[in-house]
Amino acid sequence: MLMMENTNRILRLPEVIAITKISRPTIYRWAREGLFPAPLKLGPRAIGWRADEIDAWLESRDRKQNA
């Protein structure tokens, strides 16, 4: 769980990789397949992910692994 003060924060790809420990190609593939939160388009050449969505995704994986 991120436990970030501001969960409305937008995370860029390097932060998402560092937090999730998932590779760039896997993040994009899982997002395409609906297995990972979809990125937000921030501009013509910029995307990001909502911190609260990444946090919820991590929590759901923890629950599945501990079940």
mmCIF file as Biopython writes it, N, C-alpha, C and O atoms, coordinates in Angstrom:
data_model
#
loop_
_atom_site.group_PDB
_atom_site.id
_atom_site.type_symbol
_atom_site.label_atom_id
_atom_site.label_alt_id
_atom_site.label_comp_id
_atom_site.label_asym_id
_atom_site.label_entity_id
_atom_site.label_seq_id
_atom_site.pdbx_PDB_ins_code
_atom_site.Cartn_x
_atom_site.Cartn_y
_atom_site.Cartn_z
_atom_site.occupancy
_atom_site.B_iso_or_equiv
_atom_site.auth_seq_id
_atom_site.auth_asym_id
_atom_site.pdbx_PDB_model_num
ATOM 1   N N  . MET A ? 1  ? 0.842  -1.165  0.000   1.0 0.0 1  A 1 
ATOM 2   C CA . MET A ? 1  ? 0.000  0.000   0.000   1.0 0.0 1  A 1 
ATOM 3   C C  . MET A ? 1  ? 0.893  1.236   0.000   1.0 0.0 1  A 1 
ATOM 4   O O  . MET A ? 1  ? 1.870  1.295   0.746   1.0 0.0 1  A 1 
ATOM 5   N N  . LEU A ? 2  ? 0.564  2.220   -0.831  1.0 0.0 2  A 1 
ATOM 6   C CA . LEU A ? 2  ? 1.371  3.422   -0.927  1.0 0.0 2  A 1 
ATOM 7   C C  . LEU A ? 2  ? 1.270  4.302   0.314   1.0 0.0 2  A 1 
ATOM 8   O O  . LEU A ? 2  ? 2.263  4.874   0.762   1.0 0.0 2  A 1 
ATOM 9   N N  . MET A ? 3  ? 0.070  4.404   0.860   1.0 0.0 3  A 1 
ATOM 10  C CA . MET A ? 3  ? -0.167 5.257   2.022   1.0 0.0 3  A 1 
ATOM 11  C C  . MET A ? 3  ? 0.344  6.675   1.764   1.0 0.0 3  A 1 
ATOM 12  O O  . MET A ? 3  ? 1.003  7.271   2.616   1.0 0.0 3  A 1 
ATOM 13  N N  . MET A ? 4  ? 0.039  7.196   0.604   1.0 0.0 4  A 1 
ATOM 14  C CA . MET A ? 4  ? 0.478  8.531   0.235   1.0 0.0 4  A 1 
ATOM 15  C C  . MET A ? 4  ? -0.454 9.562   0.853   1.0 0.0 4  A 1 
ATOM 16  O O  . MET A ? 4  ? -1.649 9.316   1.012   1.0 0.0 4  A 1 
ATOM 17  N N  . GLU A ? 5  ? 0.101  10.720  1.201   1.0 0.0 5  A 1 
ATOM 18  C CA . GLU A ? 5  ? -0.718 11.788  1.762   1.0 0.0 5  A 1 
ATOM 19  C C  . GLU A ? 5  ? -1.733 12.283  0.743   1.0 0.0 5  A 1 
ATOM 20  O O  . GLU A ? 5  ? -2.893 12.517  1.084   1.0 0.0 5  A 1 
ATOM 21  N N  . ASN A ? 6  ? -1.308 12.443  -0.497  1.0 0.0 6  A 1 
ATOM 22  C CA . ASN A ? 6  ? -2.191 12.951  -1.537  1.0 0.0 6  A 1 
ATOM 23  C C  . ASN A ? 6  ? -2.430 11.843  -2.553  1.0 0.0 6  A 1 
ATOM 24  O O  . ASN A ? 6  ? -1.627 11.649  -3.466  1.0 0.0 6  A 1 
ATOM 25  N N  . THR A ? 7  ? -3.528 11.119  -2.396  1.0 0.0 7  A 1 
ATOM 26  C CA . THR A ? 7  ? -3.790 9.998   -3.295  1.0 0.0 7  A 1 
ATOM 27  C C  . THR A ? 7  ? -4.319 10.454  -4.641  1.0 0.0 7  A 1 
ATOM 28  O O  . THR A ? 7  ? -4.492 9.627   -5.537  1.0 0.0 7  A 1 
ATOM 29  N N  . ASN A ? 8  ? -4.583 11.756  -4.815  1.0 0.0 8  A 1 
ATOM 30  C CA . ASN A ? 8  ? -4.993 12.278  -6.116  1.0 0.0 8  A 1 
ATOM 31  C C  . ASN A ? 8  ? -3.783 12.558  -7.001  1.0 0.0 8  A 1 
ATOM 32  O O  . ASN A ? 8  ? -3.927 13.033  -8.127  1.0 0.0 8  A 1 
ATOM 33  N N  . ARG A ? 9  ? -2.622 12.269  -6.501  1.0 0.0 9  A 1 
ATOM 34  C CA . ARG A ? 9  ? -1.381 12.513  -7.218  1.0 0.0 9  A 1 
ATOM 35  C C  . ARG A ? 9  ? -1.291 11.652  -8.475  1.0 0.0 9  A 1 
ATOM 36  O O  . ARG A ? 9  ? -1.805 10.534  -8.510  1.0 0.0 9  A 1 
ATOM 37  N N  . ILE A ? 10 ? -0.641 12.177  -9.493  1.0 0.0 10 A 1 
ATOM 38  C CA . ILE A ? 10 ? -0.417 11.433  -10.726 1.0 0.0 10 A 1 
ATOM 39  C C  . ILE A ? 10 ? 1.007  10.887  -10.701 1.0 0.0 10 A 1 
ATOM 40  O O  . ILE A ? 10 ? 1.962  11.630  -10.479 1.0 0.0 10 A 1 
ATOM 41  N N  . LEU A ? 11 ? 1.137  9.604   -10.927 1.0 0.0 11 A 1 
ATOM 42  C CA . LEU A ? 11 ? 2.441  8.948   -10.954 1.0 0.0 11 A 1 
ATOM 43  C C  . LEU A ? 11 ? 2.878  8.759   -12.393 1.0 0.0 11 A 1 
ATOM 44  O O  . LEU A ? 11 ? 2.090  8.336   -13.239 1.0 0.0 11 A 1 
ATOM 45  N N  . ARG A ? 12 ? 4.121  9.070   -12.668 1.0 0.0 12 A 1 
ATOM 46  C CA . ARG A ? 12 ? 4.678  8.826   -13.996 1.0 0.0 12 A 1 
ATOM 47  C C  . ARG A ? 12 ? 5.245  7.406   -14.019 1.0 0.0 12 A 1 
ATOM 48  O O  . ARG A ? 12 ? 5.399  6.776   -12.973 1.0 0.0 12 A 1 
ATOM 49  N N  . LEU A ? 13 ? 5.551  6.914   -15.205 1.0 0.0 13 A 1 
ATOM 50  C CA . LEU A ? 13 ? 5.965  5.520   -15.381 1.0 0.0 13 A 1 
ATOM 51  C C  . LEU A ? 13 ? 7.129  5.095   -14.483 1.0 0.0 13 A 1 
ATOM 52  O O  . LEU A ? 13 ? 7.046  4.021   -13.889 1.0 0.0 13 A 1 
ATOM 53  N N  . PRO A ? 14 ? 8.210  5.875   -14.348 1.0 0.0 14 A 1 
ATOM 54  C CA . PRO A ? 14 ? 9.298  5.411   -13.474 1.0 0.0 14 A 1 
ATOM 55  C C  . PRO A ? 14 ? 8.850  5.171   -12.024 1.0 0.0 14 A 1 
ATOM 56  O O  . PRO A ? 14 ? 9.329  4.245   -11.368 1.0 0.0 14 A 1 
ATOM 57  N N  . GLU A ? 15 ? 7.930  6.010   -11.531 1.0 0.0 15 A 1 
ATOM 58  C CA . GLU A ? 15 ? 7.409  5.810   -10.179 1.0 0.0 15 A 1 
ATOM 59  C C  . GLU A ? 15 ? 6.560  4.549   -10.101 1.0 0.0 15 A 1 
ATOM 60  O O  . GLU A ? 15 ? 6.653  3.798   -9.130  1.0 0.0 15 A 1 
ATOM 61  N N  . VAL A ? 16 ? 5.737  4.313   -11.110 1.0 0.0 16 A 1 
ATOM 62  C CA . VAL A ? 16 ? 4.878  3.125   -11.131 1.0 0.0 16 A 1 
ATOM 63  C C  . VAL A ? 16 ? 5.740  1.865   -11.153 1.0 0.0 16 A 1 
ATOM 64  O O  . VAL A ? 16 ? 5.450  0.897   -10.449 1.0 0.0 16 A 1 
ATOM 65  N N  . ILE A ? 17 ? 6.796  1.880   -11.959 1.0 0.0 17 A 1 
ATOM 66  C CA . ILE A ? 17 ? 7.703  0.737   -12.017 1.0 0.0 17 A 1 
ATOM 67  C C  . ILE A ? 17 ? 8.362  0.516   -10.657 1.0 0.0 17 A 1 
ATOM 68  O O  . ILE A ? 17 ? 8.446  -0.620  -10.191 1.0 0.0 17 A 1 
ATOM 69  N N  . ALA A ? 18 ? 8.828  1.585   -10.020 1.0 0.0 18 A 1 
ATOM 70  C CA . ALA A ? 18 ? 9.499  1.471   -8.720  1.0 0.0 18 A 1 
ATOM 71  C C  . ALA A ? 18 ? 8.548  0.950   -7.642  1.0 0.0 18 A 1 
ATOM 72  O O  . ALA A ? 18 ? 8.941  0.141   -6.802  1.0 0.0 18 A 1 
ATOM 73  N N  . ILE A ? 19 ? 7.311  1.410   -7.666  1.0 0.0 19 A 1 
ATOM 74  C CA . ILE A ? 19 ? 6.338  1.011   -6.643  1.0 0.0 19 A 1 
ATOM 75  C C  . ILE A ? 19 ? 5.867  -0.425  -6.838  1.0 0.0 19 A 1 
ATOM 76  O O  . ILE A ? 19 ? 5.772  -1.190  -5.878  1.0 0.0 19 A 1 
ATOM 77  N N  . THR A ? 20 ? 5.574  -0.785  -8.082  1.0 0.0 20 A 1 
ATOM 78  C CA . THR A ? 20 ? 4.985  -2.098  -8.348  1.0 0.0 20 A 1 
ATOM 79  C C  . THR A ? 20 ? 6.012  -3.197  -8.590  1.0 0.0 20 A 1 
ATOM 80  O O  . THR A ? 20 ? 5.704  -4.381  -8.448  1.0 0.0 20 A 1 
ATOM 81  N N  . LYS A ? 21 ? 7.242  -2.805  -8.959  1.0 0.0 21 A 1 
ATOM 82  C CA . LYS A ? 21 ? 8.298  -3.771  -9.305  1.0 0.0 21 A 1 
ATOM 83  C C  . LYS A ? 21 ? 7.915  -4.586  -10.546 1.0 0.0 21 A 1 
ATOM 84  O O  . LYS A ? 21 ? 8.293  -5.750  -10.682 1.0 0.0 21 A 1 
ATOM 85  N N  . ILE A ? 22 ? 7.157  -3.949  -11.446 1.0 0.0 22 A 1 
ATOM 86  C CA . ILE A ? 22 ? 6.720  -4.581  -12.682 1.0 0.0 22 A 1 
ATOM 87  C C  . ILE A ? 22 ? 7.389  -3.851  -13.839 1.0 0.0 22 A 1 
ATOM 88  O O  . ILE A ? 22 ? 7.538  -2.629  -13.801 1.0 0.0 22 A 1 
ATOM 89  N N  . SER A ? 23 ? 7.788  -4.582  -14.851 1.0 0.0 23 A 1 
ATOM 90  C CA . SER A ? 23 ? 8.486  -3.974  -15.987 1.0 0.0 23 A 1 
ATOM 91  C C  . SER A ? 23 ? 7.533  -3.132  -16.837 1.0 0.0 23 A 1 
ATOM 92  O O  . SER A ? 23 ? 6.314  -3.306  -16.804 1.0 0.0 23 A 1 
ATOM 93  N N  . ARG A ? 24 ? 8.126  -2.227  -17.587 1.0 0.0 24 A 1 
ATOM 94  C CA . ARG A ? 24 ? 7.371  -1.347  -18.484 1.0 0.0 24 A 1 
ATOM 95  C C  . ARG A ? 24 ? 6.507  -2.140  -19.466 1.0 0.0 24 A 1 
ATOM 96  O O  . ARG A ? 24 ? 5.311  -1.866  -19.569 1.0 0.0 24 A 1 
ATOM 97  N N  . PRO A ? 25 ? 7.071  -3.119  -20.193 1.0 0.0 25 A 1 
ATOM 98  C CA . PRO A ? 25 ? 6.220  -3.858  -21.133 1.0 0.0 25 A 1 
ATOM 99  C C  . PRO A ? 25 ? 5.057  -4.582  -20.452 1.0 0.0 25 A 1 
ATOM 100 O O  . PRO A ? 25 ? 3.959  -4.653  -21.004 1.0 0.0 25 A 1 
ATOM 101 N N  . THR A ? 26 ? 5.296  -5.112  -19.269 1.0 0.0 26 A 1 
ATOM 102 C CA . THR A ? 26 ? 4.229  -5.823  -18.550 1.0 0.0 26 A 1 
ATOM 103 C C  . THR A ? 26 ? 3.140  -4.856  -18.113 1.0 0.0 26 A 1 
ATOM 104 O O  . THR A ? 26 ? 1.956  -5.180  -18.208 1.0 0.0 26 A 1 
ATOM 105 N N  . ILE A ? 27 ? 3.517  -3.681  -17.639 1.0 0.0 27 A 1 
ATOM 106 C CA . ILE A ? 27 ? 2.523  -2.675  -17.242 1.0 0.0 27 A 1 
ATOM 107 C C  . ILE A ? 27 ? 1.620  -2.340  -18.419 1.0 0.0 27 A 1 
ATOM 108 O O  . ILE A ? 27 ? 0.396  -2.346  -18.290 1.0 0.0 27 A 1 
ATOM 109 N N  . TYR A ? 28 ? 2.227  -2.045  -19.576 1.0 0.0 28 A 1 
ATOM 110 C CA . TYR A ? 28 ? 1.428  -1.691  -20.754 1.0 0.0 28 A 1 
ATOM 111 C C  . TYR A ? 28 ? 0.570  -2.861  -21.223 1.0 0.0 28 A 1 
ATOM 112 O O  . TYR A ? 28 ? -0.585 -2.662  -21.597 1.0 0.0 28 A 1 
ATOM 113 N N  . ARG A ? 29 ? 1.110  -4.067  -21.209 1.0 0.0 29 A 1 
ATOM 114 C CA . ARG A ? 29 ? 0.341  -5.236  -21.647 1.0 0.0 29 A 1 
ATOM 115 C C  . ARG A ? 29 ? -0.830 -5.484  -20.708 1.0 0.0 29 A 1 
ATOM 116 O O  . ARG A ? 29 ? -1.961 -5.675  -21.157 1.0 0.0 29 A 1 
ATOM 117 N N  . TRP A ? 30 ? -0.560 -5.483  -19.391 1.0 0.0 30 A 1 
ATOM 118 C CA . TRP A ? 30 ? -1.634 -5.711  -18.428 1.0 0.0 30 A 1 
ATOM 119 C C  . TRP A ? 30 ? -2.696 -4.614  -18.503 1.0 0.0 30 A 1 
ATOM 120 O O  . TRP A ? 30 ? -3.884 -4.900  -18.353 1.0 0.0 30 A 1 
ATOM 121 N N  . ALA A ? 31 ? -2.285 -3.360  -18.735 1.0 0.0 31 A 1 
ATOM 122 C CA . ALA A ? 31 ? -3.260 -2.269  -18.864 1.0 0.0 31 A 1 
ATOM 123 C C  . ALA A ? 31 ? -4.143 -2.516  -20.086 1.0 0.0 31 A 1 
ATOM 124 O O  . ALA A ? 31 ? -5.357 -2.324  -20.022 1.0 0.0 31 A 1 
ATOM 125 N N  . ARG A ? 32 ? -3.543 -2.937  -21.191 1.0 0.0 32 A 1 
ATOM 126 C CA . ARG A ? 32 ? -4.293 -3.247  -22.412 1.0 0.0 32 A 1 
ATOM 127 C C  . ARG A ? 32 ? -5.282 -4.386  -22.171 1.0 0.0 32 A 1 
ATOM 128 O O  . ARG A ? 32 ? -6.394 -4.376  -22.700 1.0 0.0 32 A 1 
ATOM 129 N N  . GLU A ? 33 ? -4.864 -5.372  -21.361 1.0 0.0 33 A 1 
ATOM 130 C CA . GLU A ? 33 ? -5.706 -6.541  -21.087 1.0 0.0 33 A 1 
ATOM 131 C C  . GLU A ? 33 ? -6.689 -6.309  -19.943 1.0 0.0 33 A 1 
ATOM 132 O O  . GLU A ? 33 ? -7.477 -7.197  -19.618 1.0 0.0 33 A 1 
ATOM 133 N N  . GLY A ? 34 ? -6.652 -5.132  -19.330 1.0 0.0 34 A 1 
ATOM 134 C CA . GLY A ? 34 ? -7.556 -4.828  -18.222 1.0 0.0 34 A 1 
ATOM 135 C C  . GLY A ? 34 ? -7.114 -5.393  -16.891 1.0 0.0 34 A 1 
ATOM 136 O O  . GLY A ? 34 ? -7.912 -5.456  -15.955 1.0 0.0 34 A 1 
ATOM 137 N N  . LEU A ? 35 ? -5.857 -5.807  -16.780 1.0 0.0 35 A 1 
ATOM 138 C CA . LEU A ? 35 ? -5.343 -6.407  -15.557 1.0 0.0 35 A 1 
ATOM 139 C C  . LEU A ? 35 ? -4.594 -5.396  -14.683 1.0 0.0 35 A 1 
ATOM 140 O O  . LEU A ? 35 ? -4.147 -5.729  -13.586 1.0 0.0 35 A 1 
ATOM 141 N N  . PHE A ? 36 ? -4.461 -4.173  -15.170 1.0 0.0 36 A 1 
ATOM 142 C CA . PHE A ? 36 ? -3.725 -3.112  -14.480 1.0 0.0 36 A 1 
ATOM 143 C C  . PHE A ? 36 ? -4.457 -1.809  -14.780 1.0 0.0 36 A 1 
ATOM 144 O O  . PHE A ? 36 ? -5.052 -1.673  -15.849 1.0 0.0 36 A 1 
ATOM 145 N N  . PRO A ? 37 ? -4.427 -0.850  -13.857 1.0 0.0 37 A 1 
ATOM 146 C CA . PRO A ? 37 ? -5.120 0.423   -14.128 1.0 0.0 37 A 1 
ATOM 147 C C  . PRO A ? 37 ? -4.651 1.065   -15.437 1.0 0.0 37 A 1 
ATOM 148 O O  . PRO A ? 37 ? -3.464 1.048   -15.764 1.0 0.0 37 A 1 
ATOM 149 N N  . ALA A ? 38 ? -5.590 1.618   -16.159 1.0 0.0 38 A 1 
ATOM 150 C CA . ALA A ? 38 ? -5.275 2.283   -17.424 1.0 0.0 38 A 1 
ATOM 151 C C  . ALA A ? 38 ? -4.604 3.627   -17.149 1.0 0.0 38 A 1 
ATOM 152 O O  . ALA A ? 38 ? -4.962 4.317   -16.194 1.0 0.0 38 A 1 
ATOM 153 N N  . PRO A ? 39 ? -3.645 3.993   -17.973 1.0 0.0 39 A 1 
ATOM 154 C CA . PRO A ? 39 ? -3.001 5.291   -17.796 1.0 0.0 39 A 1 
ATOM 155 C C  . PRO A ? 39 ? -3.908 6.426   -18.255 1.0 0.0 39 A 1 
ATOM 156 O O  . PRO A ? 39 ? -4.824 6.233   -19.054 1.0 0.0 39 A 1 
ATOM 157 N N  . LEU A ? 40 ? -3.629 7.612   -17.727 1.0 0.0 40 A 1 
ATOM 158 C CA . LEU A ? 40 ? -4.328 8.824   -18.127 1.0 0.0 40 A 1 
ATOM 159 C C  . LEU A ? 40 ? -3.463 9.572   -19.126 1.0 0.0 40 A 1 
ATOM 160 O O  . LEU A ? 40 ? -2.245 9.641   -18.957 1.0 0.0 40 A 1 
ATOM 161 N N  . LYS A ? 41 ? -4.059 10.122  -20.146 1.0 0.0 41 A 1 
ATOM 162 C CA . LYS A ? 41 ? -3.309 10.924  -21.109 1.0 0.0 41 A 1 
ATOM 163 C C  . LYS A ? 41 ? -3.166 12.326  -20.516 1.0 0.0 41 A 1 
ATOM 164 O O  . LYS A ? 41 ? -4.161 13.008  -20.267 1.0 0.0 41 A 1 
ATOM 165 N N  . LEU A ? 42 ? -1.928 12.746  -20.292 1.0 0.0 42 A 1 
ATOM 166 C CA . LEU A ? 42 ? -1.656 14.045  -19.691 1.0 0.0 42 A 1 
ATOM 167 C C  . LEU A ? 42 ? -1.349 15.111  -20.734 1.0 0.0 42 A 1 
ATOM 168 O O  . LEU A ? 42 ? -1.466 16.307  -20.468 1.0 0.0 42 A 1 
ATOM 169 N N  . GLY A ? 43 ? -0.965 14.677  -21.897 1.0 0.0 43 A 1 
ATOM 170 C CA . GLY A ? 43 ? -0.615 15.583  -22.978 1.0 0.0 43 A 1 
ATOM 171 C C  . GLY A ? 43 ? -0.301 14.770  -24.202 1.0 0.0 43 A 1 
ATOM 172 O O  . GLY A ? 43 ? -0.499 13.555  -24.199 1.0 0.0 43 A 1 
ATOM 173 N N  . PRO A ? 44 ? 0.189  15.407  -25.262 1.0 0.0 44 A 1 
ATOM 174 C CA . PRO A ? 44 ? 0.459  14.676  -26.498 1.0 0.0 44 A 1 
ATOM 175 C C  . PRO A ? 44 ? 1.457  13.533  -26.337 1.0 0.0 44 A 1 
ATOM 176 O O  . PRO A ? 44 ? 1.355  12.513  -27.018 1.0 0.0 44 A 1 
ATOM 177 N N  . ARG A ? 45 ? 2.420  13.706  -25.436 1.0 0.0 45 A 1 
ATOM 178 C CA . ARG A ? 45 ? 3.446  12.672  -25.266 1.0 0.0 45 A 1 
ATOM 179 C C  . ARG A ? 45 ? 3.670  12.320  -23.800 1.0 0.0 45 A 1 
ATOM 180 O O  . ARG A ? 45 ? 4.768  11.922  -23.412 1.0 0.0 45 A 1 
ATOM 181 N N  . ALA A ? 46 ? 2.635  12.467  -22.997 1.0 0.0 46 A 1 
ATOM 182 C CA . ALA A ? 46 ? 2.788  12.204  -21.563 1.0 0.0 46 A 1 
ATOM 183 C C  . ALA A ? 46 ? 1.582  11.435  -21.036 1.0 0.0 46 A 1 
ATOM 184 O O  . ALA A ? 46 ? 0.435  11.747  -21.358 1.0 0.0 46 A 1 
ATOM 185 N N  . ILE A ? 47 ? 1.867  10.422  -20.217 1.0 0.0 47 A 1 
ATOM 186 C CA . ILE A ? 47 ? 0.814  9.673   -19.541 1.0 0.0 47 A 1 
ATOM 187 C C  . ILE A ? 47 ? 1.192  9.519   -18.085 1.0 0.0 47 A 1 
ATOM 188 O O  . ILE A ? 47 ? 2.345  9.715   -17.700 1.0 0.0 47 A 1 
ATOM 189 N N  . GLY A ? 48 ? 0.206  9.167   -17.284 1.0 0.0 48 A 1 
ATOM 190 C CA . GLY A ? 48 ? 0.446  8.928   -15.869 1.0 0.0 48 A 1 
ATOM 191 C C  . GLY A ? 48 ? -0.662 8.066   -15.307 1.0 0.0 48 A 1 
ATOM 192 O O  . GLY A ? 48 ? -1.657 7.796   -15.979 1.0 0.0 48 A 1 
ATOM 193 N N  . TRP A ? 49 ? -0.485 7.644   -14.090 1.0 0.0 49 A 1 
ATOM 194 C CA . TRP A ? 49 ? -1.469 6.814   -13.409 1.0 0.0 49 A 1 
ATOM 195 C C  . TRP A ? 49 ? -1.873 7.499   -12.120 1.0 0.0 49 A 1 
ATOM 196 O O  . TRP A ? 49 ? -1.047 8.133   -11.464 1.0 0.0 49 A 1 
ATOM 197 N N  . ARG A ? 50 ? -3.142 7.374   -11.752 1.0 0.0 50 A 1 
ATOM 198 C CA . ARG A ? 50 ? -3.603 7.934   -10.478 1.0 0.0 50 A 1 
ATOM 199 C C  . ARG A ? 50 ? -3.049 7.084   -9.344  1.0 0.0 50 A 1 
ATOM 200 O O  . ARG A ? 50 ? -3.151 5.858   -9.364  1.0 0.0 50 A 1 
ATOM 201 N N  . ALA A ? 51 ? -2.467 7.745   -8.366  1.0 0.0 51 A 1 
ATOM 202 C CA . ALA A ? 51 ? -1.860 7.046   -7.235  1.0 0.0 51 A 1 
ATOM 203 C C  . ALA A ? 51 ? -2.879 6.187   -6.492  1.0 0.0 51 A 1 
ATOM 204 O O  . ALA A ? 51 ? -2.551 5.086   -6.049  1.0 0.0 51 A 1 
ATOM 205 N N  . ASP A ? 52 ? -4.119 6.678   -6.350  1.0 0.0 52 A 1 
ATOM 206 C CA . ASP A ? 52 ? -5.122 5.891   -5.632  1.0 0.0 52 A 1 
ATOM 207 C C  . ASP A ? 52 ? -5.494 4.614   -6.383  1.0 0.0 52 A 1 
ATOM 208 O O  . ASP A ? 52 ? -5.813 3.603   -5.758  1.0 0.0 52 A 1 
ATOM 209 N N  . GLU A ? 53 ? -5.457 4.648   -7.724  1.0 0.0 53 A 1 
ATOM 210 C CA . GLU A ? 53 ? -5.751 3.445   -8.497  1.0 0.0 53 A 1 
ATOM 211 C C  . GLU A ? 53 ? -4.618 2.422   -8.384  1.0 0.0 53 A 1 
ATOM 212 O O  . GLU A ? 53 ? -4.869 1.220   -8.313  1.0 0.0 53 A 1 
ATOM 213 N N  . ILE A ? 54 ? -3.381 2.900   -8.369  1.0 0.0 54 A 1 
ATOM 214 C CA . ILE A ? 54 ? -2.248 1.991   -8.195  1.0 0.0 54 A 1 
ATOM 215 C C  . ILE A ? 54 ? -2.288 1.393   -6.788  1.0 0.0 54 A 1 
ATOM 216 O O  . ILE A ? 54 ? -2.037 0.201   -6.611  1.0 0.0 54 A 1 
ATOM 217 N N  . ASP A ? 55 ? -2.602 2.212   -5.799  1.0 0.0 55 A 1 
ATOM 218 C CA . ASP A ? 55 ? -2.703 1.739   -4.424  1.0 0.0 55 A 1 
ATOM 219 C C  . ASP A ? 55 ? -3.787 0.660   -4.299  1.0 0.0 55 A 1 
ATOM 220 O O  . ASP A ? 55 ? -3.558 -0.382  -3.685  1.0 0.0 55 A 1 
ATOM 221 N N  . ALA A ? 56 ? -4.959 0.909   -4.880  1.0 0.0 56 A 1 
ATOM 222 C CA . ALA A ? 56 ? -6.054 -0.072  -4.827  1.0 0.0 56 A 1 
ATOM 223 C C  . ALA A ? 56 ? -5.659 -1.359  -5.548  1.0 0.0 56 A 1 
ATOM 224 O O  . ALA A ? 56 ? -5.984 -2.452  -5.083  1.0 0.0 56 A 1 
ATOM 225 N N  . TRP A ? 57 ? -4.967 -1.242  -6.669  1.0 0.0 57 A 1 
ATOM 226 C CA . TRP A ? 57 ? -4.526 -2.422  -7.418  1.0 0.0 57 A 1 
ATOM 227 C C  . TRP A ? 57 ? -3.556 -3.248  -6.569  1.0 0.0 57 A 1 
ATOM 228 O O  . TRP A ? 57 ? -3.659 -4.473  -6.516  1.0 0.0 57 A 1 
ATOM 229 N N  . LEU A ? 58 ? -2.611 -2.568  -5.903  1.0 0.0 58 A 1 
ATOM 230 C CA . LEU A ? 58 ? -1.655 -3.279  -5.046  1.0 0.0 58 A 1 
ATOM 231 C C  . LEU A ? 58 ? -2.366 -3.975  -3.883  1.0 0.0 58 A 1 
ATOM 232 O O  . LEU A ? 58 ? -2.041 -5.111  -3.539  1.0 0.0 58 A 1 
ATOM 233 N N  . GLU A ? 59 ? -3.332 -3.288  -3.287  1.0 0.0 59 A 1 
ATOM 234 C CA . GLU A ? 59 ? -4.091 -3.891  -2.181  1.0 0.0 59 A 1 
ATOM 235 C C  . GLU A ? 59 ? -4.857 -5.123  -2.650  1.0 0.0 59 A 1 
ATOM 236 O O  . GLU A ? 59 ? -4.907 -6.128  -1.939  1.0 0.0 59 A 1 
ATOM 237 N N  . SER A ? 60 ? -5.454 -5.057  -3.840  1.0 0.0 60 A 1 
ATOM 238 C CA . SER A ? 60 ? -6.225 -6.202  -4.333  1.0 0.0 60 A 1 
ATOM 239 C C  . SER A ? 60 ? -5.300 -7.395  -4.592  1.0 0.0 60 A 1 
ATOM 240 O O  . SER A ? 60 ? -5.692 -8.537  -4.356  1.0 0.0 60 A 1 
ATOM 241 N N  . ARG A ? 61 ? -4.094 -7.146  -5.066  1.0 0.0 61 A 1 
ATOM 242 C CA . ARG A ? 61 ? -3.126 -8.237  -5.278  1.0 0.0 61 A 1 
ATOM 243 C C  . ARG A ? 61 ? -2.694 -8.852  -3.946  1.0 0.0 61 A 1 
ATOM 244 O O  . ARG A ? 61 ? -2.543 -10.069 -3.838  1.0 0.0 61 A 1 
ATOM 245 N N  . ASP A ? 62 ? -2.496 -8.004  -2.932  1.0 0.0 62 A 1 
ATOM 246 C CA . ASP A ? 62 ? -2.130 -8.514  -1.612  1.0 0.0 62 A 1 
ATOM 247 C C  . ASP A ? 62 ? -3.230 -9.396  -1.041  1.0 0.0 62 A 1 
ATOM 248 O O  . ASP A ? 62 ? -2.955 -10.445 -0.459  1.0 0.0 62 A 1 
ATOM 249 N N  . ARG A ? 63 ? -4.485 -8.965  -1.211  1.0 0.0 63 A 1 
ATOM 250 C CA . ARG A ? 63 ? -5.611 -9.762  -0.696  1.0 0.0 63 A 1 
ATOM 251 C C  . ARG A ? 63 ? -5.693 -11.102 -1.399  1.0 0.0 63 A 1 
ATOM 252 O O  . ARG A ? 63 ? -5.950 -12.120 -0.756  1.0 0.0 63 A 1 
ATOM 253 N N  . LYS A ? 64 ? -5.477 -11.122 -2.723  1.0 0.0 64 A 1 
ATOM 254 C CA . LYS A ? 64 ? -5.540 -12.364 -3.475  1.0 0.0 64 A 1 
ATOM 255 C C  . LYS A ? 64 ? -4.424 -13.322 -3.065  1.0 0.0 64 A 1 
ATOM 256 O O  . LYS A ? 64 ? -4.641 -14.529 -2.965  1.0 0.0 64 A 1 
ATOM 257 N N  . GLN A ? 65 ? -3.223 -12.775 -2.826  1.0 0.0 65 A 1 
ATOM 258 C CA . GLN A ? 65 ? -2.087 -13.619 -2.467  1.0 0.0 65 A 1 
ATOM 259 C C  . GLN A ? 65 ? -2.206 -14.149 -1.039  1.0 0.0 65 A 1 
ATOM 260 O O  . GLN A ? 65 ? -1.688 -15.223 -0.735  1.0 0.0 65 A 1 
ATOM 261 N N  . ASN A ? 66 ? -2.883 -13.407 -0.161  1.0 0.0 66 A 1 
ATOM 262 C CA . ASN A ? 66 ? -3.024 -13.828 1.224   1.0 0.0 66 A 1 
ATOM 263 C C  . ASN A ? 66 ? -4.269 -14.658 1.465   1.0 0.0 66 A 1 
ATOM 264 O O  . ASN A ? 66 ? -4.480 -15.143 2.577   1.0 0.0 66 A 1 
ATOM 265 N N  . ALA A ? 67 ? -5.094 -14.832 0.448   1.0 0.0 67 A 1 
ATOM 266 C CA . ALA A ? 67 ? -6.348 -15.591 0.612   1.0 0.0 67 A 1 
ATOM 267 C C  . ALA A ? 67 ? -6.085 -17.083 0.612   1.0 0.0 67 A 1 
ATOM 268 O O  . ALA A ? 67 ? -7.019 -17.875 0.740   1.0 0.0 67 A 1 
#
